[in-house]
C-alpha cells in the first residue's frame, strides 16, 4: 500500500493564479482531511470529508474549495492564490472519524 | 476545544529514556489523549493514544494521571530517529450531520532533540 500520496511536492504560484493540490489514498478510508501548517506552528484543518460526495469546512476554509467524487481522491483547489496561503499542506485519511489519521508527505506552496 | 500545554523543547541523549509531559486540565470525560509526532520535512504520524489507563505499544508508553489532567509520553530508549516535534492532542469527536469526524487540534508541540 502506498498510503496517502500528494502531488506536487513543491510549487511556486504567482498572486491570483489557481491550482489544485492532489491527494489520493489506497486504504479505502471513508474520512479525508486537508490541513495547512505555517512555519513553526501546528496544523490547522481546512476541509474534511466523511465520504464520497460529502464535504464540510474546518477551521480555516476561506480561499479554498474541495470535492470528493470518489473514495480515493480528495483534491484541494486554490482559486485566487494569495501570499497568506504560503504554507505546507497535508492531506490525511482515517477509516472512521475516531480512528487514527494517516498523513501524506505534504505539498510545499509558495505564493509570490 | 479542550487545550493542551506542552514544553516548547526538550533534550535527551541517545539510548536514554525520555518523558514528554502534557497538561490538559480542561479535558472532558469522553476525550481521548492522542500523541502524534512529526519528523523533519514529513507529515505527522500516530504514536499512541489512551483514555484512562496506561497504554504501551511498540513505539512508546503513555502514562495518564488518575485525574486525567495530565499525561506523559515515554520513549524508553531514545534514538536519533526519535528527534521530532511531539504533539499531545485531545481527540474531539464533533458530530456533523450525525457523523463524528474526530477533529484533531494541533498545538505547537514539543521539539525533542536527541544527542548522540
Boltz contact constraints between the chains, C-beta under 6 A:
constraints:
  - contact:
      token1: [A, 42]
      token2: [B, 106]
      max_distance: 6.0
  - contact:
      token1: [A, 42]
      token2: [B, 107]
      max_distance: 6.0
  - contact:
      token1: [A, 42]
      token2: [B, 108]
      max_distance: 6.0
  - contact:
      token1: [A, 43]
      token2: [B, 106]
      max_distance: 6.0
  - contact:
      token1: [A, 48]
      token2: [B, 101]
      max_distance: 6.0
  - contact:
      token1: [A, 50]
      token2: [B, 99]
      max_distance: 6.0
  - contact:
      token1: [A, 50]
      token2: [B, 101]
      max_distance: 6.0
  - contact:
      token1: [A, 56]
      token2: [B, 96]
      max_distance: 6.0
  - contact:
      token1: [A, 90]
      token2: [B, 43]
      max_distance: 6.0
  - contact:
      token1: [A, 97]
      token2: [B, 100]
      max_distance: 6.0
  - contact:
      token1: [A, 97]
      token2: [B, 101]
      max_distance: 6.0
  - contact:
      token1: [A, 97]
      token2: [B, 102]
      max_distance: 6.0
  - contact:
      token1: [A, 98]
      token2: [B, 93]
      max_distance: 6.0
  - contact:
      token1: [A, 98]
      token2: [B, 102]
      max_distance: 6.0
  - contact:
      token1: [A, 100]
      token2: [B, 46]
      max_distance: 6.0
  - contact:
      token1: [A, 103]
      token2: [B, 43]
      max_distance: 6.0
  - contact:
      token1: [A, 103]
      token2: [B, 44]
      max_distance: 6.0
  - contact:
      token1: [A, 104]
      token2: [B, 43]
      max_distance: 6.0
  - contact:
      token1: [A, 105]
      token2: [B, 43]
      max_distance: 6.0
  - contact:
      token1: [A, 106]
      token2: [B, 43]
      max_distance: 6.0
